[in-house]
Amino acid sequence: MKKSEITEFTEYFEYYINLNEDVELMDMFDKSIEQIEDINIEQLKRIGLKTYAVGKWTVNEIIQHLTDWERIWIYRTILAVRNEGTIPCGHDHNIMVVNSNANELPINQLLAELRAVRSATIAMFGTFNHEILVSNCKFNNNQMSVLAMGFNIIGHQIHHFNIIKERYIPLVV
C-alpha cells in the first residue's frame, strides 16, 4: 500500500509521514536501507562527537535514538496487530539519549545495529496483509493505522538523516 492510502494518522506525526514518497511501503523500506548503506562513515567519524549547537545530540546519539525509537514503534505495532490489548504509554527520548552509552560506541557499530533493527522491521511488515495494514494502532493517547506506523518509522529516519546532512556534515567541510 502507498502513503496516499493512509486513512488514519495522528496529526503530530504527519510531518514524518509526509517526508516519504507516495510509493509502496515496502519500496520505501528498501530505500531506507539504501539510505543507511549510503551514509559516509568516514565523514561521520570526522564529525566525531561534535554538535552544531550546545545541547544538541551527537551523531552517535542520533543513530542510537533512531534505533531505540524504532524498537518502541515496533513494540507498539506488534501489540496492536496481535490484538494484545495493551495501549503503550509514551516515552521521553531525551532521557533515553542521556542514559545511552552511544558516545562510547563506534559509529560503525551503531549503524550496524540500526540496519539490523530496520531489517527486522521490514521482515515484520512484510508479513502484514491489507487487513492488518489498515487496522488501527493505539498508543499514548494516539491512534493511527499500521500503514501510517510504517511510513512514520521511515520518515523519522529521513528527518534525522536530513539533520545530519544539513547541520553536522558542514562541521567537517
Phi and psi in degrees as a GROMACS rama.xvg file:
@    title "Ramachandran Plot"
@    xaxis  label "Phi"
@    yaxis  label "Psi"
@TYPE xy
-96.6547  163.608  LYS-2
-55.4919  -39.3261  LYS-3
-66.3239  -10.896  SER-4
-92.6835  1.72839  GLU-5
-68.1114  128.473  ILE-6
-109.216  -19.5096  THR-7
-141.115  125.408  GLU-8
-153.943  161.466  PHE-9
-87.6553  130.032  THR-10
-52.939  -36.6719  GLU-11
-56.1902  -32.7588  TYR-12
-97.8949  5.55962  PHE-13
-57.9122  -39.0632  GLU-14
-56.0361  -50.264  TYR-15
-62.8409  -45.2513  TYR-16
-60.1749  -41.7173  ILE-17
-73.2646  -9.40688  ASN-18
-73.3213  -15.1496  LEU-19
-81.8815  153.246  ASN-20
-75.1025  162.3  GLU-21
-88.8535  71.6193  ASP-22
-128.466  176.567  VAL-23
-59.3993  142.235  GLU-24
-53.7697  -46.4743  LEU-25
-65.6388  -30.7013  MET-26
-66.2074  -39.5894  ASP-27
-67.3659  -37.1021  MET-28
-61.3399  -42.2559  PHE-29
-60.2551  -42.9319  ASP-30
-63.7948  -33.5919  LYS-31
-67.2016  -36.0727  SER-32
-67.0503  -42.1689  ILE-33
-59.0301  -39.608  GLU-34
-62.4996  -39.6857  GLN-35
-66.5317  -44.8311  ILE-36
-64.172  -32.1559  GLU-37
-83.1462  -4.20577  ASP-38
-63.13  137.677  ILE-39
-84.8665  96.3578  ASN-40
-63.0821  -38.763  ILE-41
-62.1814  -37.7757  GLU-42
-65.4075  -42.7439  GLN-43
-64.9175  -36.1788  LEU-44
-63.4373  -37.5941  LYS-45
-68.4251  -31.6174  ARG-46
-67.3803  -39.1437  ILE-47
60.1428  -130.403  GLY-48
-101.693  17.9954  LEU-49
-69.3043  150.924  LYS-50
-127.409  159.311  THR-51
-82.1465  -11.377  TYR-52
-159.015  156.332  ALA-53
-60.7641  135.2  VAL-54
86.0519  -3.01874  GLY-55
-87.1929  155.958  LYS-56
-72.308  152.074  TRP-57
-76.305  167.242  THR-58
-60.0561  -40.3435  VAL-59
-57.875  -43.8959  ASN-60
-67.2759  -35.6117  GLU-61
-63.0924  -46.0012  ILE-62
-64.159  -42.045  ILE-63
-64.1421  -40.1218  GLN-64
-59.0374  -44.8577  HIS-65
-58.0894  -43.8524  LEU-66
-65.6601  -48.7841  THR-67
-61.1725  -46.2149  ASP-68
-61.0858  -42.3487  TRP-69
-65.2015  -40.8205  GLU-70
-59.2694  -41.5046  ARG-71
-64.022  -43.3075  ILE-72
-68.0897  -33.1654  TRP-73
-69.9636  -39.0075  ILE-74
-58.9097  -47.1946  TYR-75
-59.305  -43.9707  ARG-76
-65.1851  -47.0141  THR-77
-66.3391  -36.4628  ILE-78
-60.1076  -40.7044  LEU-79
-70.2169  -48.7971  ALA-80
-70.8047  -23.3679  VAL-81
-93.7093  5.92724  ARG-82
52.3747  41.0586  ASN-83
-68.8081  -32.1832  GLU-84
102.179  -20.7378  GLY-85
-74.5929  137.449  THR-86
-107.8  105.012  ILE-87
-62.3015  143.85  PRO-88
-83.3265  176.802  CYS-89
-78.574  178.636  GLY-90
-144.019  161.035  HIS-91
-106.866  104.185  ASP-92
-64.8516  -27.6289  HIS-93
-68.0658  -41.4668  ASN-94
-63.3186  -40.3965  ILE-95
-63.3223  -41.8699  MET-96
-65.1439  -45.0207  VAL-97
-57.9193  -35.6055  VAL-98
-94.5712  7.39212  ASN-99
-87.8268  163.019  SER-100
-110.143  32.7024  ASN-101
-56.2375  -37.4143  ALA-102
-74.0384  -7.55448  ASN-103
-93.7797  -7.76381  GLU-104
-105.17  147.648  LEU-105
-70.4706  145.315  PRO-106
-57.8658  -34.6577  ILE-107
-59.0976  -42.6628  ASN-108
-66.6396  -42.3833  GLN-109
-63.5462  -41.344  LEU-110
-69.5831  -35.6024  LEU-111
-63.8677  -40.0125  ALA-112
-66.4179  -43.594  GLU-113
-59.4093  -44.251  LEU-114
-60.6315  -42.9004  ARG-115
-64.6152  -44.3268  ALA-116
-63.6563  -43.1858  VAL-117
-63.1613  -39.9917  ARG-118
-61.6149  -40.5973  SER-119
-66.2657  -38.826  ALA-120
-62.2255  -45.1532  THR-121
-61.2276  -43.522  ILE-122
-60.3622  -43.7428  ALA-123
-65.3387  -50.2793  MET-124
-62.3378  -28.2276  PHE-125
-65.8443  -16.6844  GLY-126
-91.3444  -8.77995  THR-127
-82.4051  130.059  PHE-128
-88.4833  -179.926  ASN-129
-57.2202  -43.7501  HIS-130
-59.4137  -41.7134  GLU-131
-68.623  -44.2778  ILE-132
-61.9936  -31.2189  LEU-133
-92.038  -3.88735  VAL-134
-72.9913  162.01  SER-135
-95.2157  146.541  ASN-136
-118.594  123.307  CYS-137
-105.596  137.09  LYS-138
-160.459  139.287  PHE-139
40.6584  53.4863  ASN-140
63.12  21.4385  ASN-141
-125.518  166.61  ASN-142
-153.172  136.095  GLN-143
-155.83  162.827  MET-144
-70.4615  159.067  SER-145
-61.4108  -38.1049  VAL-146
-57.6562  -45.5341  LEU-147
-62.9584  -36.5448  ALA-148
-58.726  -44.1441  MET-149
-61.9988  -49.0273  GLY-150
-65.8899  -31.2302  PHE-151
-65.0925  -43.3501  ASN-152
-58.5453  -47.179  ILE-153
-66.2986  -44.8319  ILE-154
-61.8589  -33.8719  GLY-155
-62.0545  -42.6494  HIS-156
-64.2696  -45.5471  GLN-157
-56.587  -45.9376  ILE-158
-55.7035  -51.9542  HIS-159
-71.3857  -34.1354  HIS-160
-67.2393  -34.7871  PHE-161
-63.0417  -40.7442  ASN-162
-63.3282  -43.2304  ILE-163
-58.8407  -47.0076  ILE-164
-63.1902  -45.344  LYS-165
-81.4251  -31.7955  GLU-166
-115.835  -23.3049  ARG-167
-101.814  -42.2914  TYR-168
-55.9855  -41.1236  ILE-169
-59.7702  -17.0267  PRO-170
-67.1869  -19.1694  LEU-171
-114.357  3.2675  VAL-172
